[in-house]
Amino acid sequence: MAGKTIHAAGGIVVRGRARPLVAVVQRSKDELWVLPRGKLKRDETPLAGARREAVEETGHRVRVREFLGALTYRARGRPKVIQFWRMQAEVKPSRDLMKDIAAVEWLTLAVAVRRLSYPLEKLFLRNVGRHALKHRKRTARRKSRVPAAKAKPRRRRSTDKTRAGKAKTAASRTTARARPTVLQRVLRRLAR
């Protein structure tokens, strides 16, 4: 029989504007490289726990952005769920690292993926990290655009070609949904 689920939270912590860097931390106990994350305290919400862990493990204050996803696996025979948020770190550190962390490194996405010790975290960062960095760039671009009141409204005509294109994309979406995601496969294994 499986024990009680372990709940944890963390973040993909991004720093920098022109060339964004991702935080990867090295644990003192086993010297493994992981994303900033940790177990929730009693009665702590996942969002508050994610912020607390990111600040403690990176030494930087962070702004929590959108939810990015979750990892699920078994730890010592118990199911463990880690929820991740995209976070923007301040440029300068605001505190010392906690004693559980040996080092923190700010790396480009590709190097951060290679540095991580766990294959499941590598897969997660490889897929979700791109979205986190693209989203940050999009919001920066939006701010530089002309305000919506001055922009001319765009009108799109509905033609047979666009309707046919929409039908094709809808059909491809249903086909894509038929295949289970990595997270769904992992959850099914845990349910066994």
Helices and strands as residue ranges (DSSP letters): E 6-15, E 21-27, E 33-34, E 37-39, H 46-58, E 62-75, E 78-89, E 101-107, H 109-115, H 119-144, H 160-178, H 182-191
